Amino acid sequence: MSFLGNIIWLIFGGFMIAIEYFISSLILMLTIVGIPFGLQTMKLGVLALWPFGTQTGYNPQASGCLNTIMNVIWLIFGGFIIALTHVFWGIILAITIIGIPFARQHFKLAGIALTPFGRTIG
C-alpha cells in the first residue's frame, strides 16, 4: 500500500515539493554558512519524494546545544513558514476521506520542517 501511496503522492504534488526542497538546498549550499541548512532541506526533499512507509525519529547521538541553536535559527528564518505550508495543505487534504493519508504525510513533513536538526529519516 505504501508503494501505491508514494506513486500517487509523486504524481499529485510530491515531486514538485521535492524539487522545491532540492533547489532551495542547492541555493543554501552556495555559502559556507548555509551548508548545514542545505543538508536539512535535502533531508526534507528526500522525505518529500517517498513519505509513505518512511519512519522519522530523533537521533540519540545528536543531542546537544548545537542542534538546539541550529533548530532555533532554522525556525526563525524559514522553518516556521515551511511547516505552516505543510499544515495548510494537510488541513485542506484532510477535508476529504481520500485525502487523509496524504494529509498525515504533510503533518509528518510539518513536524520535521519545524526542527530538522537531530532528526533521522529511515
C-alpha angles and dihedrals in degrees: 000000000000091000092055091045091052092050092050089045091053094048096047102048110306093102091053092049090051092048090052090051092048093049092048089047092055091048091050091049092059089084126052091231091054097052096092090048091046090054090053093050088049087055090051090048092054090049090047090056097055111012101150112091093008115125122211130195147141123290106232092205093054099068123123145087095291092064090046093051092046091048091051091050090046091049093051098045102046114317093097092053092048091050092048090052091053091046090050093052090043091055092046092050093044091063090078125054091229091054097053096093090049091047089054090055091051090051089050090051090047091055092052092043089060096055114007098158112096093017127123129210117202 
